[in-house]
Amino acid sequence: MQRVLVELIPHNAQVWIDDVLIYAKTGGEFNDVIRRSFLLLHRHNLKLNLKESCLFQREVTWCGRVISGDGVRHDPARISALTELPLPTTAAELQYFVCTSN
């Protein structure tokens, strides 16, 4: 996916495995970027899952972060879940905790 959208990264797109975040500063710029994104995906015979897509949002939760025009912050639900985890008592539990909290 990164190779397909390379011309949009990092100014108007981010990719994490098969999750794509498209963004722009203005509505007009977003329309242009989304059109270019759709053309690039179409050229490579890639399809979007409409049920997992949301367009024209001012704030989204993506990959454990809340992203908006104000910046990026951790998802409060994720932080709450992490604080409820029991303290690790073994090396394996510690490794799980570190990986989960990353």
N, C-alpha and C positions, 0 to 999 in steps of 0.2 A: 504494500500500500504506500509505503514511503517513496518508492521509486515512481509510482504513478503520480503522486501529488508533489513531487520534488520542487516544482516551480512555485508552489504556494507556501512551502515550509521555509522559514519560520514566520513569515510576515502575516499570513492569513490562514494557516492550517497547522494542526498538530496531529500526529498519528501515534497511537499506542496499540500495537498488534493489528487488530482489525477495527478499532474504534477511531473515528475521525472527528475532529473538532474544527469547524470552519468559523472564522470570525473576521470582523471588519469594524472600522471606526464609525462608518456611516451606513445608512440604509442603501444608498446608491452603490457604494463600494461593495457592500455585502451581496447585492444582486449580481454584480459583475463577478465576484469571487465564486459565488454558488454556481453561476452559469459555467464558469471555467472548470469548476470541480466536476460538475455533471458531465461536461464534454470529455474530460480526462478519464473519468470512470467508464463512460460509454466506449471510448476508444480502446480500452483494455478489457472490455466485456465484463465489467464488474457491476454488480447490482447492489442497491441499498435496501435494507429492511425497513419498510415504511413504519412498522410498529415500533421500531427502536429509534426512529428519527424524530427530531423536533427542530423546527425552523423558526427563525425570527424571534429568538428568545433573548432577553436582556441579561439573564443569569441562568447558568446551567451547572449541574453537578456532573462532573466528568472525572473518572479515574480517582475517586476519593477526594476531589477538590471542588470547591464552589468557585466558579469563574464568572466574573462580571466586568463591567466597565470600570469598577472601583478597584479591581485587582483579583488576586487569587488567595483563597483561604481554605483551610481544612474543612471538610464536611463535618458539621457538629454531630451528626448521627454516628459517624465513624469514630470520632473522639470519644463519644459516650460509650460506644461498644468497647473501645480499648481500655477505658478506665474501669470497666466492669470485669475485665479479665483477671483471674486470680494471679497472684505473684508466682513467678516460676520457682520451682524447687529443684528441678533437675536440669542438666545441660540441654536435653532435648526440648524441655519446656521453655528454656531461655532462648534457644534458637528459634522456636516457633514465635515467641513473643517479639523478638527483634525483627523477624521477617514480617510479621503482621503489622507492626507499628511503623514500618518503613514507608 
